[in-house]
Amino acid sequence: MRPDSRIYIAGHRGLVGSAICRRLREAGYRTLLVRTRDELDLRDSAAVREFFAAEKPEYVFLAAARVGGILANSTRPAEFIYDNLAIQMNVIHAAHGAGVKKLQFLGSSCIYPKLAPQPIREESLLTGPLEPTNEWYAVAKIAGIKMTQAYRRQYGFSAISLMPTNLYGPGDNFDLTSSHVLPALLRKFHEAVKSGATEVEIWGTGSPRREFLHVDDLADAALFLMLHYDGEEIVNVGTSEDVTIRELADLTGSLTGFRGRLKFDESKPDGSPRKLLDVSRLNALGWKARIPLAAGVRSTYEWYLSNSG
């Protein structure tokens, strides 16, 4: 991949896509192809084929997706499965048809079974039932993985798949009806401090353990793997460290200046009891995460303060 290579970042305005764009520009890549959803609906197969034929991208980062937390997944399952299947199918098929040199598909750690042995190795895929609260998204992402592998096997298409753990960072979604846990906690605590509230409610028991990766670390790993990896096997991307939701709440509460009480609503779902990725495959290739959780959360909160209006 040369500095003048034509590189398409699908989903460039999202959390992951925007971070990949930043990392590519930092690395000196000059020809980044991007389209907003209004300019190119990736669910429209004809429009996607026309885009690839006209723009002739050489490399593709497929970061476009319908994403959200437990509430969004459980209340809008049809959108999550249809939109993600359509996006993946159209982009991967059109990329192969247009002669793209290499495509990178971004999956998610939710593809793994709910009770997979911890830390989760890539080989755990399809070895047990999924977590019910996000199975629609997970099934779509598994289909995307299998599609990249199928196109590699049948057509020799150079397509790789990355499985990031829970992501956070600048550009995150802080909408409480659709956000993931970390940005939701930051916003809840921020608003509690502003209003003088003495209590913040948190879904679940606080006991599940989660791993969090700063999106700038993911973007760095994405570029590294695009340059240095070309295999059928999926690759986990994470930090190899996790915290409980209660510990995360303590950290985010402290950073926002909240001094009140935490109220855990145990009637709400916890999701998987633990999701820690085994990143030994990635580490062996020569990459490790660098941004500590506390520093990453602090910079994310600073970004939210600067961009929340």
C-alpha positions as CSV (number, residue, x, y, z in Angstrom):
1,M,0.0,0.0,0.0
2,R,1.7,3.1,-1.3
3,P,1.2,6.8,-0.1
4,D,-0.7,7.4,-3.4
5,S,-2.8,4.2,-3.3
6,R,-6.6,4.8,-3.6
7,I,-8.0,3.7,-0.2
8,Y,-11.7,3.6,0.5
9,I,-12.8,3.9,4.1
10,A,-16.5,2.7,4.3
11,G,-18.1,4.3,7.4
12,H,-15.5,7.2,7.6
13,R,-17.7,9.3,9.9
14,G,-18.2,6.6,12.5
15,L,-16.1,5.9,15.6
16,V,-13.9,3.4,13.9
17,G,-13.8,4.8,10.3
18,S,-12.9,8.3,11.5
19,A,-10.0,6.9,13.6
20,I,-8.8,4.9,10.6
21,C,-8.9,8.0,8.4
22,R,-6.8,9.9,11.1
23,R,-4.3,7.2,11.3
24,L,-3.9,6.9,7.5
25,R,-3.4,10.6,7.1
26,E,-0.8,10.6,9.9
27,A,1.0,7.8,8.0
28,G,1.1,9.9,4.8
29,Y,-1.6,8.2,2.7
30,R,-3.0,10.9,0.5
31,T,-5.8,9.5,-1.6
32,L,-8.6,8.6,0.8
33,L,-12.0,7.9,-0.7
34,V,-15.0,8.6,1.5
35,R,-18.7,8.9,1.0
36,T,-21.4,9.9,3.5
37,R,-24.6,7.8,3.9
38,D,-26.5,10.4,1.9
39,E,-24.0,10.2,-0.9
40,L,-23.8,6.4,-1.0
41,D,-26.2,4.0,0.6
42,L,-24.2,0.9,1.1
43,R,-27.4,-1.2,1.3
44,D,-28.0,-0.3,-2.3
45,S,-26.1,-2.9,-4.4
46,A,-26.3,-1.1,-7.7
47,A,-25.1,2.1,-6.1
48,V,-22.2,0.3,-4.5
49,R,-21.1,-1.4,-7.7
50,E,-21.3,2.0,-9.6
51,F,-19.1,3.6,-6.9
52,F,-16.4,0.9,-7.2
53,A,-16.5,1.0,-11.0
54,A,-16.1,4.8,-11.0
55,E,-13.6,5.3,-8.2
56,K,-11.5,2.2,-8.6
57,P,-10.3,1.8,-5.0
58,E,-7.2,-0.4,-4.5
59,Y,-7.7,-1.0,-0.8
60,V,-10.8,-1.1,1.4
61,F,-11.4,-0.7,5.1
62,L,-14.9,-1.9,5.7
63,A,-15.8,-0.1,9.0
64,A,-19.4,0.8,8.1
65,A,-22.0,-0.9,10.3
66,R,-25.3,-0.4,12.2
67,V,-24.0,-0.4,15.8
68,G,-25.4,0.1,19.3
69,G,-25.6,-1.1,22.8
70,I,-27.9,-3.7,24.5
71,L,-31.0,-1.5,24.3
72,A,-30.6,-0.7,20.6
73,N,-29.8,-4.3,19.7
74,S,-32.7,-5.8,21.6
75,T,-35.3,-3.3,20.4
76,R,-34.3,-3.0,16.7
77,P,-33.2,-6.5,15.8
78,A,-34.5,-6.3,12.2
79,E,-32.5,-3.2,11.4
80,F,-29.3,-4.7,13.0
81,I,-29.4,-7.9,11.0
82,Y,-30.7,-6.5,7.6
83,D,-28.5,-3.4,7.5
84,N,-25.3,-5.1,8.4
85,L,-25.8,-8.1,6.1
86,A,-26.6,-5.8,3.2
87,I,-23.6,-3.5,3.8
88,Q,-21.2,-6.4,4.1
89,M,-22.6,-8.3,1.1
90,N,-22.6,-5.3,-1.2
91,V,-19.1,-4.0,-0.3
92,I,-17.3,-7.3,-0.3
93,H,-18.9,-8.5,-3.5
94,A,-18.3,-5.2,-5.3
95,A,-14.7,-4.9,-4.1
96,H,-13.9,-8.3,-5.5
97,G,-15.6,-7.6,-8.7
98,A,-13.7,-4.3,-9.2
99,G,-10.3,-5.9,-8.6
100,V,-9.6,-4.4,-5.2
101,K,-6.1,-5.6,-4.1
102,K,-7.0,-6.1,-0.4
103,L,-10.1,-5.6,1.9
104,Q,-10.2,-5.5,5.6
105,F,-13.4,-6.4,7.4
106,L,-14.1,-5.0,10.9
107,G,-16.1,-7.4,13.1
108,S,-16.7,-7.5,16.8
109,S,-16.0,-9.6,19.9
110,C,-19.7,-10.3,20.2
111,I,-19.3,-12.9,17.5
112,Y,-18.1,-15.3,20.2
113,P,-20.3,-17.6,22.3
114,K,-21.7,-16.1,25.5
115,L,-19.9,-18.7,27.6
116,A,-16.7,-19.0,25.6
117,P,-13.5,-20.0,27.6
118,Q,-11.7,-16.9,28.8
119,P,-9.6,-15.3,27.4
120,I,-11.4,-15.9,24.1
121,R,-9.3,-17.4,21.3
122,E,-10.2,-17.0,17.7
123,E,-10.9,-20.7,17.5
124,S,-14.0,-20.2,19.7
125,L,-16.0,-18.9,16.8
126,L,-19.2,-21.0,16.3
127,T,-18.5,-23.3,19.2
128,G,-21.6,-22.3,21.3
129,P,-24.7,-20.1,21.7
130,L,-24.4,-16.4,21.3
131,E,-25.3,-13.7,23.9
132,P,-29.1,-13.2,23.2
133,T,-29.1,-9.5,23.7
134,N,-27.0,-8.8,20.6
135,E,-27.3,-12.0,18.5
136,W,-28.7,-10.2,15.5
137,Y,-25.6,-8.0,15.2
138,A,-23.4,-11.0,15.9
139,V,-25.0,-13.2,13.3
140,A,-24.5,-10.5,10.7
141,K,-20.8,-10.0,11.6
142,I,-20.2,-13.8,11.5
143,A,-21.7,-13.8,8.0
144,G,-19.2,-11.1,7.1
145,I,-16.3,-13.1,8.4
146,K,-17.5,-16.2,6.4
147,M,-18.0,-14.1,3.3
148,T,-14.4,-12.8,3.4
149,Q,-13.2,-16.4,3.9
150,A,-15.4,-17.8,1.1
151,Y,-14.2,-15.1,-1.4
152,R,-10.6,-15.9,-0.5
153,R,-11.1,-19.6,-0.9
154,Q,-13.1,-19.5,-4.2
155,Y,-11.6,-16.5,-5.9
156,G,-8.3,-15.9,-4.1
157,F,-9.5,-12.5,-2.9
158,S,-7.2,-10.9,-0.4
159,A,-9.6,-10.2,2.5
160,I,-8.8,-10.2,6.2
161,S,-11.1,-9.9,9.2
162,L,-10.3,-8.2,12.5
163,M,-12.3,-8.7,15.7
164,P,-12.0,-5.7,18.0
165,T,-13.0,-5.8,21.6
166,N,-15.2,-3.0,23.1
167,L,-14.1,0.3,21.6
168,Y,-14.3,3.9,22.9
169,G,-12.7,7.2,22.1
170,P,-13.3,10.6,20.3
171,G,-16.3,10.5,18.0
172,D,-18.1,7.9,20.2
173,N,-21.9,7.8,20.4
174,F,-23.1,9.4,23.7
175,D,-26.9,9.0,23.0
176,L,-28.2,7.1,26.0
177,T,-30.7,5.2,24.0
178,S,-28.2,3.6,21.6
179,S,-24.7,4.0,23.1
180,H,-22.3,1.5,24.5
181,V,-21.6,1.3,28.2
182,L,-18.5,3.5,28.5
183,P,-19.8,6.6,26.7
184,A,-23.2,6.1,28.4
185,L,-21.5,6.2,31.8
186,L,-19.5,9.3,31.0
187,R,-22.7,11.1,29.9
188,K,-24.7,9.9,32.9
189,F,-22.1,11.1,35.4
190,H,-21.5,14.4,33.5
191,E,-25.2,15.2,33.6
192,A,-25.5,14.1,37.2
193,V,-22.7,16.5,38.2
194,K,-24.4,19.3,36.2
195,S,-27.8,18.8,37.8
196,G,-26.5,18.1,41.3
197,A,-27.9,14.6,41.4
198,T,-26.7,12.4,44.2
199,E,-27.4,9.1,42.5
200,V,-26.7,7.5,39.1
201,E,-28.5,4.4,37.9
202,I,-26.5,1.7,36.1
203,W,-28.0,-1.2,34.2
204,G,-27.3,-4.7,35.6
205,T,-25.3,-5.9,38.6
206,G,-22.0,-4.3,37.9
207,S,-20.3,-7.7,38.0
208,P,-19.7,-8.4,34.2
209,R,-16.1,-7.9,33.1
210,R,-15.3,-6.0,29.9
211,E,-12.2,-5.2,28.0
212,F,-11.9,-1.7,26.4
213,L,-9.7,-0.6,23.6
214,H,-9.1,3.0,22.6
215,V,-10.2,3.5,19.0
216,D,-6.9,5.1,18.0
217,D,-5.2,1.9,19.1
218,L,-7.6,-0.1,16.9
219,A,-6.8,2.2,14.0
220,D,-3.1,1.6,14.4
221,A,-3.7,-2.1,14.5
222,A,-5.9,-1.9,11.4
223,L,-3.1,-0.2,9.4
224,F,-0.5,-2.6,10.8
225,L,-2.5,-5.7,9.8
226,M,-3.4,-4.3,6.4
227,L,0.3,-3.9,5.8
228,H,1.6,-7.1,7.5
229,Y,-1.1,-9.8,7.5
230,D,-2.8,-11.7,4.8
231,G,-4.5,-14.8,6.1
232,E,-7.9,-16.4,6.3
233,E,-7.9,-16.7,10.1
234,I,-9.6,-13.9,12.0
235,V,-7.4,-11.8,14.3
236,N,-8.5,-10.5,17.7
237,V,-7.6,-6.9,18.6
238,G,-7.6,-6.0,22.3
239,T,-5.6,-5.0,25.3
240,S,-5.6,-8.4,27.2
241,E,-6.9,-6.5,30.3
242,D,-10.5,-6.2,31.6
243,V,-12.4,-4.5,34.4
244,T,-15.8,-5.0,36.0
245,I,-18.6,-2.6,35.0
246,R,-18.6,-1.4,38.7
247,E,-14.8,-0.6,38.4
248,L,-15.5,1.2,35.1
249,A,-18.3,3.2,36.8
250,D,-15.9,4.2,39.6
251,L,-13.3,5.3,37.0
252,T,-15.7,7.3,34.9
253,G,-17.5,8.8,37.9
254,S,-14.2,9.9,39.4
255,L,-13.0,11.5,36.1
256,T,-16.3,13.5,35.8
257,G,-16.2,14.6,39.4
258,F,-19.3,12.7,40.5
259,R,-19.3,12.1,44.3
260,G,-22.7,10.5,44.7
261,R,-24.1,6.9,45.0
262,L,-24.2,4.2,42.3
263,K,-27.5,2.4,42.0
264,F,-27.4,-0.9,40.0
265,D,-30.7,-1.9,38.4
266,E,-30.4,-5.7,38.6
267,S,-33.7,-6.1,36.6
268,K,-31.8,-5.0,33.5
269,P,-29.6,-7.4,31.5
270,D,-25.9,-7.9,32.2
271,G,-25.0,-9.4,28.9
272,S,-22.1,-11.9,28.8
273,P,-20.5,-12.4,32.2
274,R,-17.0,-11.8,30.7
275,K,-15.5,-10.9,27.3
276,L,-11.7,-10.8,27.3
277,L,-10.0,-11.5,24.1
278,D,-6.9,-13.6,23.7
279,V,-4.6,-11.4,21.6
280,S,-1.6,-13.7,21.4
281,R,-2.0,-14.0,17.6
282,L,-1.8,-10.3,17.1
283,N,1.0,-9.9,19.6
284,A,3.0,-12.6,17.8
285,L,2.6,-10.6,14.6
286,G,4.3,-7.7,16.3
287,W,1.6,-5.3,17.6
288,K,0.4,-4.4,21.1
289,A,-2.1,-1.8,22.5
290,R,-0.5,1.3,24.0
291,I,-3.2,3.6,25.4
292,P,-4.0,2.9,29.1
293,L,-7.7,2.8,30.1
294,A,-7.6,5.8,32.5
295,A,-5.7,8.0,30.1
296,G,-8.0,7.0,27.2
297,V,-11.2,7.6,29.2
298,R,-9.9,11.0,30.3
299,S,-9.2,12.1,26.7
300,T,-12.5,10.8,25.6
301,Y,-14.3,12.8,28.3
302,E,-12.4,15.9,27.2
303,W,-13.5,15.3,23.6
304,Y,-17.1,15.0,24.8
305,L,-16.9,18.3,26.7
306,S,-15.5,20.0,23.6
307,N,-18.1,18.6,21.3
308,S,-21.3,18.2,23.3
309,G,-22.5,21.7,22.6
